[in-house]
Amino acid sequence: MSIFDPYRPQHPLMAQAWVDCLRWAVTEPDIIAAFQAQTGLTWQPPRTPIDHMIDQTTGAGEAVTLQFLAWFNQHVWGIDNAGQPTDRPRESTGA
């Protein structure tokens, strides 16, 4: 199981579109700036092997990734079309 699975739509075609949209979003400076402004997170990917080892040890990269996925689903993809993390109940839309 991937850390992406709880956030990804279950339908295979939607899942692929979600991955493509996510890949696009992480390359858009405006989207990253909005995420950082709204969450206060300013983590940057590791640039050196020692930075990578520190992130692996502390879990910093994975923690920010999970926060970005939740933010992405709400602000970019649209929460009603996304997968829902299993530890959070899905809100009813009344439909």
N, CA, C and O of each residue as an XYZ file, in Angstrom:
380
protein
N       0.849     -1.186      0.000
C       0.000      0.000      0.000
C       0.893      1.247      0.000
O       1.877      1.326      0.736
N       0.537      2.184     -0.815
C       1.253      3.447     -0.951
C       0.634      4.498     -0.023
O      -0.541      4.403      0.330
N       1.424      5.493      0.366
C       0.856      6.573      1.173
C      -0.164      7.375      0.384
O      -0.953      8.116      0.970
N      -0.159      7.239     -0.939
C      -1.105      7.947     -1.794
C      -2.482      7.286     -1.829
O      -3.481      7.954     -2.094
N      -2.544      5.988     -1.566
C      -3.779      5.226     -1.750
C      -5.001      5.804     -1.039
O      -6.065      5.874     -1.654
N      -4.903      6.220      0.223
C      -6.113      6.747      0.873
C      -6.625      8.045      0.259
O      -7.791      8.392      0.447
N      -5.797      8.752     -0.455
C      -6.163     10.055     -1.021
C      -6.584      9.971     -2.480
O      -7.243     10.877     -2.990
N      -6.209      8.897     -3.151
C      -6.438      8.726     -4.582
C      -7.858      8.215     -4.825
O      -8.351      7.385     -4.062
N      -8.523      8.699     -5.877
C      -9.847      8.149     -6.220
C      -9.739      6.650     -6.503
O      -8.689      6.172     -6.932
N     -10.803      5.924     -6.268
C     -10.760      4.477     -6.438
C     -10.939      4.031     -7.886
O     -10.392      3.003     -8.284
N     -11.693      4.787     -8.676
C     -11.903      4.392    -10.064
C     -10.575      4.499    -10.812
O      -9.907      5.528    -10.706
N     -10.168      3.472    -11.565
C      -8.849      3.478    -12.219
C      -8.592      4.678    -13.137
O      -7.492      5.229    -13.134
N      -9.582      5.082    -13.910
C      -9.374      6.226    -14.800
C      -9.242      7.529    -14.022
O      -8.411      8.374    -14.356
N     -10.057      7.692    -12.988
C      -9.954      8.881    -12.152
C      -8.643      8.880    -11.369
O      -8.046      9.933    -11.145
N      -8.202      7.700    -10.958
C      -6.940      7.597    -10.212
C      -5.777      8.075    -11.079
O      -4.896      8.788    -10.599
N      -5.773      7.689    -12.347
C      -4.694      8.127    -13.234
C      -4.760      9.622    -13.485
O      -3.726     10.289    -13.529
N      -5.959     10.156    -13.650
C      -6.110     11.602    -13.839
C      -5.648     12.344    -12.585
O      -5.023     13.401    -12.676
N      -5.958     11.786    -11.420
C      -5.535     12.390    -10.151
C      -4.011     12.433    -10.058
O      -3.441     13.453     -9.670
N      -3.355     11.336    -10.410
C      -1.883     11.283    -10.390
C      -1.311     12.332    -11.334
O      -0.383     13.056    -10.975
N      -1.861     12.412    -12.530
C      -1.372     13.405    -13.497
C      -1.556     14.828    -12.978
O      -0.667     15.665    -13.128
N      -2.699     15.099    -12.374
C      -2.965     16.430    -11.824
C      -2.012     16.722    -10.664
O      -1.503     17.836    -10.541
N      -1.772     15.728     -9.819
C      -0.848     15.895     -8.696
C       0.568     16.186     -9.196
O       1.251     17.064     -8.670
N       0.998     15.445    -10.212
C       2.331     15.683    -10.787
C       2.441     17.096    -11.352
O       3.478     17.744    -11.212
N       1.386     17.567    -11.983
C       1.381     18.928    -12.501
C       1.416     19.934    -11.345
O       2.177     20.901    -11.387
N       0.597     19.708    -10.318
C       0.473     20.657     -9.209
C       1.791     20.880     -8.481
O       2.100     22.007     -8.091
N       2.572     19.820     -8.293
C       3.824     19.984     -7.538
C       4.887     20.727     -8.331
O       5.932     21.075     -7.782
N       4.637     20.974     -9.613
C       5.591     21.741    -10.418
C       5.161     23.187    -10.610
O       5.878     23.973    -11.229
N       4.000     23.537    -10.086
C       3.461     24.886    -10.248
C       3.816     25.763     -9.049
O       3.308     25.540     -7.949
N       4.676     26.751     -9.249
C       5.085     27.609     -8.128
C       3.911     28.283     -7.409
O       3.950     28.446     -6.189
N       2.872     28.675     -8.149
C       1.724     29.329     -7.511
C       0.977     28.379     -6.587
O       0.502     28.785     -5.526
N       0.872     27.134     -6.981
C       0.186     26.141     -6.147
C       1.009     25.861     -4.898
O       0.464     25.808     -3.795
N       2.300     25.683     -5.059
C       3.168     25.438     -3.906
C       3.143     26.638     -2.971
O       3.103     26.470     -1.752
N       3.167     27.841     -3.520
C       3.121     29.054     -2.694
C       1.801     29.136     -1.924
O       1.791     29.519     -0.754
N       0.696     28.781     -2.566
C      -0.601     28.800     -1.883
C      -0.631     27.773     -0.758
O      -1.135     28.056      0.329
N      -0.093     26.577     -1.016
C      -0.019     25.542      0.026
C       0.799     26.045      1.211
O       0.380     25.914      2.361
N       1.953     26.613      0.930
C       2.814     27.104      1.999
C       2.160     28.245      2.770
O       2.262     28.304      3.995
N       1.497     29.144      2.067
C       0.841     30.274      2.725
C      -0.317     29.813      3.608
O      -0.506     30.331      4.709
N      -1.083     28.848      3.128
C      -2.259     28.399      3.873
C      -1.921     27.441      5.012
O      -2.669     27.346      5.985
N      -0.805     26.733      4.898
C      -0.455     25.748      5.932
C       0.704     26.189      6.812
O       0.880     25.673      7.916
N       1.488     27.135      6.332
C       2.670     27.554      7.072
C       3.845     26.604      6.926
O       4.874     26.794      7.573
N       3.711     25.587      6.088
C       4.780     24.612      5.878
C       5.704     25.092      4.771
O       5.246     25.481      3.697
N       6.984     25.066      5.031
C       7.953     25.539      4.041
C       9.015     24.490      3.740
O      10.091     24.827      3.246
N       8.732     23.231      4.029
C       9.677     22.145      3.779
C      10.070     22.110      2.309
O       9.232     22.302      1.428
N      11.331     21.867      2.056
C      11.850     21.722      0.693
C      12.402     20.312      0.537
O      12.911     19.747      1.505
N      12.315     19.734     -0.646
C      12.892     18.395     -0.859
C      14.386     18.403     -0.530
O      15.066     19.408     -0.732
N      14.885     17.284     -0.025
C      16.311     17.217      0.316
C      17.185     17.372     -0.923
O      16.856     16.876     -2.001
N      18.298     18.066     -0.750
C      19.209     18.301     -1.872
C      20.466     17.453     -1.804
O      21.120     17.228     -2.822
N      20.807     16.983     -0.620
C      22.028     16.200     -0.457
C      21.679     14.854      0.170
O      20.606     14.707      0.756
N      22.555     13.885      0.056
C      22.291     12.578      0.681
C      22.057     12.680      2.191
O      21.206     11.971      2.728
N      22.793     13.545      2.877
C      22.594     13.680      4.323
C      21.230     14.292      4.630
O      20.577     13.896      5.595
N      20.794     15.257      3.815
C      19.456     15.831      3.987
C      18.390     14.753      3.808
O      17.413     14.702      4.556
N      18.588     13.897      2.813
C      17.648     12.808      2.549
C      17.593     11.851      3.741
O      16.508     11.432      4.144
N      18.745     11.505      4.305
C      18.784     10.601      5.459
C      18.099     11.231      6.670
O      17.414     10.540      7.423
N      18.279     12.524      6.859
C      17.622     13.210      7.977
C      16.107     13.170      7.803
O      15.375     12.882      8.750
N      15.641     13.458      6.596
C      14.190     13.411      6.340
C      13.632     12.007      6.535
O      12.540     11.846      7.080
N      14.367     10.994      6.097
C      13.915      9.614      6.296
C      13.811      9.284      7.774
O      12.847      8.658      8.214
N      14.798      9.703      8.528
C      14.833      9.403      9.960
C      13.727     10.122     10.714
O      13.084      9.534     11.584
N      13.502     11.373     10.390
C      12.507     12.171     11.112
C      11.096     12.004     10.562
O      10.123     12.309     11.252
N      10.975     11.523      9.330
C       9.661     11.404      8.702
C       9.134     12.729      8.189
O       7.953     12.840      7.861
N       9.987     13.731      8.114
C       9.554     15.072      7.703
C       8.958     15.083      6.308
O       7.899     15.671      6.091
N       9.619     14.444      5.368
C       9.119     14.443      3.996
C       7.760     13.777      3.871
O       6.881     14.288      3.178
N       7.580     12.648      4.533
C       6.303     11.939      4.462
C       5.194     12.741      5.145
O       4.069     12.780      4.647
N       5.490     13.367      6.255
C       4.486     14.168      6.958
C       3.997     15.324      6.090
O       2.797     15.590      6.023
N       4.915     16.002      5.433
C       4.530     17.116      4.564
C       3.779     16.596      3.348
O       2.823     17.222      2.890
N       4.210     15.448      2.822
C       3.514     14.849      1.679
C       2.060     14.569      2.023
O       1.169     14.884      1.234
N       1.807     13.985      3.179
C       0.431     13.689      3.583
C      -0.386     14.963      3.742
O      -1.557     15.003      3.364
N       0.220     15.994      4.293
C      -0.487     17.265      4.432
C      -0.756     17.887      3.065
O      -1.820     18.463      2.838
N       0.211     17.769      2.156
C      -0.008     18.307      0.812
C      -1.117     17.545      0.098
O      -1.946     18.153     -0.580
N      -1.144     16.213      0.242
C      -2.191     15.428     -0.409
C      -3.575     15.846      0.060
O      -4.488     15.999     -0.751
N      -3.734     16.030      1.360
C      -5.034     16.467      1.887
C      -5.387     17.853      1.366
O      -6.525     18.102      0.971
N      -4.410     18.753      1.366
C      -4.634     20.113      0.867
C      -4.946     20.082     -0.628
O      -5.871     20.755     -1.082
N      -4.185     19.309     -1.387
C      -4.385     19.177     -2.830
C      -5.801     18.693     -3.135
O      -6.470     19.243     -4.009
N      -6.257     17.669     -2.420
C      -7.598     17.150     -2.673
C      -8.671     18.191     -2.407
O      -9.678     18.244     -3.113
N      -8.463     19.007     -1.405
C      -9.463     20.008     -1.071
C      -9.397     21.227     -1.989
O     -10.436     21.744     -2.401
N      -8.202     21.688     -2.313
C      -8.060     22.971     -3.002
C      -7.785     22.876     -4.508
O      -8.011     23.845     -5.232
N      -7.312     21.748     -4.979
C      -6.986     21.626     -6.404
C      -7.893     20.600     -7.067
O      -8.614     20.927     -8.009
N      -7.864     19.387     -6.594
C      -8.606     18.300     -7.235
C     -10.096     18.405     -6.970
O     -10.897     18.233     -7.889
N     -10.476     18.677     -5.761
C     -11.889     18.704     -5.371
C     -12.186     17.512     -4.488
O     -12.143     16.372     -4.950
N     -12.482     17.752     -3.248
C     -12.622     16.698     -2.248
C     -13.703     15.678     -2.601
O     -13.568     14.504     -2.256
N     -14.766     16.096     -3.276
C     -15.837     15.162     -3.606
C     -15.412     14.120     -4.626
O     -16.043     13.069     -4.733
N     -14.343     14.395     -5.384
C     -13.877     13.464     -6.399
C     -12.681     12.639     -5.947
O     -12.219     11.767     -6.683
N     -12.185     12.898     -4.770
C     -10.942     12.283     -4.309
C     -11.209     11.107     -3.386
O     -12.326     10.898     -2.912
N     -10.156     10.352     -3.150
C     -10.209      9.323     -2.126
C     -10.249     10.002     -0.763
O      -9.889     11.172     -0.631
N     -10.681      9.275      0.229
C     -10.768      9.814      1.579
C      -9.868      9.012      2.500
O      -9.959      7.785      2.528
N      -9.003      9.675      3.251
C      -8.188      8.938      4.213
C      -9.087      8.144      5.155
O     -10.124      8.644      5.592
N      -8.702      6.933      5.463
C      -9.556      6.044      6.246
C      -9.715      6.499      7.691
O     -10.645      6.061      8.368
N      -8.835      7.365      8.181
C      -8.961      7.804      9.562
C      -9.877      9.021      9.704
O     -10.089      9.505     10.816
N     -10.420      9.519      8.594
C     -11.337     10.647      8.642
C     -12.634     10.257      7.956
O     -12.610      9.796      6.815
N     -13.768     10.430      8.629
C     -15.035     10.085      7.974
C     -15.331     11.049      6.836
O     -15.021     12.238      6.920
N     -15.923     10.538      5.793
C     -16.312     11.368      4.658
C     -17.543     12.173      5.038
O     -18.515     11.631      5.565
N     -17.493     13.468      4.768
C     -18.617     14.327      5.077
C     -19.716     14.092      4.051
O     -19.452     13.921      2.861
N     -20.929     14.087      4.528
C     -22.078     13.913      3.645
C     -22.339     15.194      2.891
O     -22.302     16.284      3.463
N     -22.604     15.058      1.596
C     -22.931     16.236      0.797
C     -24.429     16.438      0.688
O     -24.889     17.386      0.052
N     -25.193     15.544      1.310
C     -26.636     15.666      1.284
C     -27.268     15.164      0.010
O     -28.485     15.247     -0.153
N     -26.461     14.644     -0.899
C     -27.005     14.165     -2.166
C     -27.325     12.697     -2.095
O     -27.795     12.119     -3.075
